[in-house]
Amino acid sequence: MKIPRIFIAATKQDEGKTTAALGLLIHLRKHFSNVGYMKPVGQKFVELKDGIKVDKDVWLVRESFDFNDAAQLMSPVTIPLGFTKNYIDNRNPEELSQKVVNAFSKQSINKDFMLLEGTGHAGVGSVVDLSNARVAELLDSPVIIVSSGGIGKPIDEIMLNASLFKEKGVEIAGVILNKVLPNKIEQIKNYAGKALAWHGLELLGVVPYEPLLSEPTLTEVCRKIKGRILSGEDKLSTLYSNAVLTADFTPLLLEKIKPKSLIVTTGSQTELLIACASEGTSVESLREKVSGILLVDGIEPKSHIIKMLKLAGLPVIITEISAFDATAKVSSMVAKTQPDNPEKVEKIEKLVGEHVNMDRIIEKACS
């Protein structure tokens, strides 16, 4: 008997594919006793403690949901720097294809359901003969296409991706539209649902935009700007929603700063740093709004200021990057769900549970 399975793809990067996959995984585990997860081809990897390299989304799933399956089976093919050139010089489609198929065969043993996550749009991986469409074909899996919310542009992109899956003979189970403005949900359901139906595609869910999922952690900031932690190592999972570049401390700053702010300044701004670390009632609102501090230009505060920041438990990161470049980098960051983001995982569970037709997805996967 064929094990039920579903393959999650997207129209392009950062459309919410991993968010959809996480939400589906959580709810599938409520319906099935033993759900397996696999990302057959990965582009960005994480090195585990035992030296094994796995795709970053496989790492996220293993850390968040205590998966004990062999890491190599959950992430059989990763594409590090130089892999593509080497493959073009020594092309062997059968070897890579067999690696994916063999991993799936072993990973799916005793499983009631297999959730498969792709990487990017339908054509990603074509250069090494493992496009998402080809992988879905190899694993005989129906596909759900995830796209950002809207009507015209998303449907155009969905149809472009659908054509490649159809070329490979892959069944498209349906579409999930993500990041839709809450007040547009019913309109999108109506019009996008009708337009997709013209092409034989079913709308399986319309998920509203949730600001929390777009908020990066200070860990992500530290990685992005190659920073060094001065204080608050245990609070780097703190989220921030906006970055505020400031050169000094004035009463107007209290009005300018919004909740969940990342303050970007230099270590020479002693008055500002003291205000952020102070317990005084006059700056209480400032302290409550600050998620963390990013010090730029490599200027480190004096030792007694660092001690104050540590005592206050305030996360502080320092970088050699200039104020302008650092602010630009952290302001444009695309947040990714991390294992230390339980609030994000809970929100994803709620969103998918309320806005995605899980019963229909299970029916499609089991048919």
BELKA-V283993 format. One record per backbone hydrogen bond with DSSP energy under -0.5 kcal/mol. CO is the residue of the C=O (numbers start at 1). NH is the residue of the N-H. If there is no record, write none. Layout:
co=<CO & CO>
nh=<NH & NH>
This chain:
co=<4 & 6 & 7 & 7 & 8 & 9 & 12 & 16 & 17 & 18 & 19 & 20 & 21 & 22 & 23 & 24 & 25 & 27 & 27 & 28 & 28 & 34 & 34 & 36 & 38 & 38 & 40 & 42 & 44 & 46 & 46 & 48 & 52 & 52 & 54 & 55 & 56 & 57 & 58 & 59 & 60 & 61 & 62 & 62 & 70 & 70 & 71 & 73 & 74 & 77 & 78 & 80 & 82 & 83 & 84 & 85 & 86 & 88 & 92 & 92 & 93 & 94 & 95 & 96 & 97 & 98 & 99 & 100 & 101 & 102 & 103 & 104 & 106 & 108 & 112 & 113 & 114 & 114 & 115 & 116 & 120 & 121 & 122 & 122 & 123 & 124 & 125 & 125 & 126 & 131 & 132 & 133 & 134 & 135 & 136 & 137 & 142 & 143 & 143 & 144 & 144 & 145 & 146 & 147 & 151 & 152 & 153 & 154 & 155 & 156 & 157 & 158 & 159 & 160 & 161 & 161 & 162 & 163 & 164 & 165 & 166 & 171 & 171 & 174 & 175 & 175 & 176 & 177 & 178 & 180 & 181 & 181 & 182 & 184 & 185 & 186 & 187 & 188 & 188 & 189 & 190 & 191 & 192 & 193 & 194 & 195 & 196 & 196 & 197 & 202 & 202 & 204 & 205 & 207 & 210 & 211 & 212 & 214 & 216 & 217 & 218 & 219 & 220 & 221 & 222 & 223 & 228 & 231 & 232 & 233 & 235 & 236 & 236 & 238 & 242 & 243 & 244 & 244 & 248 & 250 & 250 & 251 & 251 & 252 & 252 & 253 & 258 & 260 & 260 & 261 & 261 & 261 & 262 & 263 & 263 & 264 & 265 & 266 & 268 & 269 & 270 & 271 & 272 & 273 & 274 & 280 & 281 & 283 & 284 & 285 & 286 & 289 & 289 & 292 & 293 & 293 & 294 & 295 & 296 & 298 & 299 & 302 & 302 & 303 & 304 & 305 & 306 & 307 & 308 & 309 & 310 & 315 & 316 & 316 & 317 & 318 & 319 & 321 & 322 & 323 & 324 & 325 & 326 & 327 & 328 & 333 & 338 & 341 & 341 & 342 & 343 & 344 & 345 & 346 & 347 & 348 & 349 & 350 & 351 & 352 & 355 & 356 & 357 & 358 & 359 & 360 & 361 & 362 & 363 & 365>
nh=<114 & 116 & 9 & 144 & 118 & 146 & 15 & 20 & 21 & 22 & 23 & 24 & 25 & 26 & 27 & 28 & 29 & 30 & 31 & 31 & 32 & 112 & 113 & 115 & 40 & 117 & 77 & 79 & 56 & 48 & 54 & 51 & 48 & 54 & 46 & 59 & 60 & 61 & 62 & 63 & 64 & 65 & 66 & 67 & 73 & 74 & 75 & 76 & 39 & 42 & 80 & 83 & 86 & 87 & 88 & 89 & 90 & 91 & 95 & 96 & 97 & 98 & 99 & 100 & 101 & 102 & 103 & 104 & 105 & 106 & 107 & 108 & 109 & 111 & 4 & 36 & 6 & 116 & 38 & 8 & 10 & 124 & 132 & 133 & 126 & 132 & 128 & 130 & 129 & 135 & 136 & 137 & 138 & 139 & 141 & 140 & 7 & 173 & 174 & 9 & 146 & 176 & 11 & 178 & 155 & 156 & 157 & 158 & 159 & 160 & 161 & 162 & 163 & 164 & 164 & 165 & 166 & 167 & 168 & 170 & 169 & 143 & 173 & 145 & 204 & 205 & 147 & 207 & 149 & 209 & 184 & 185 & 185 & 188 & 189 & 190 & 191 & 192 & 193 & 193 & 194 & 195 & 196 & 197 & 198 & 199 & 199 & 201 & 200 & 175 & 204 & 357 & 177 & 180 & 213 & 214 & 215 & 216 & 240 & 221 & 222 & 223 & 224 & 225 & 227 & 226 & 318 & 316 & 235 & 236 & 238 & 218 & 219 & 218 & 262 & 245 & 246 & 264 & 250 & 253 & 254 & 254 & 255 & 255 & 256 & 257 & 261 & 241 & 242 & 263 & 291 & 292 & 244 & 265 & 294 & 246 & 296 & 269 & 270 & 273 & 274 & 275 & 276 & 277 & 278 & 283 & 284 & 287 & 288 & 289 & 290 & 261 & 291 & 263 & 295 & 317 & 265 & 319 & 299 & 300 & 267 & 305 & 306 & 307 & 308 & 309 & 310 & 311 & 312 & 314 & 313 & 293 & 230 & 231 & 295 & 228 & 298 & 297 & 326 & 327 & 328 & 329 & 330 & 331 & 332 & 335 & 341 & 344 & 345 & 346 & 347 & 348 & 349 & 350 & 351 & 352 & 353 & 354 & 355 & 356 & 206 & 358 & 361 & 362 & 363 & 364 & 365 & 366 & 367 & 5>
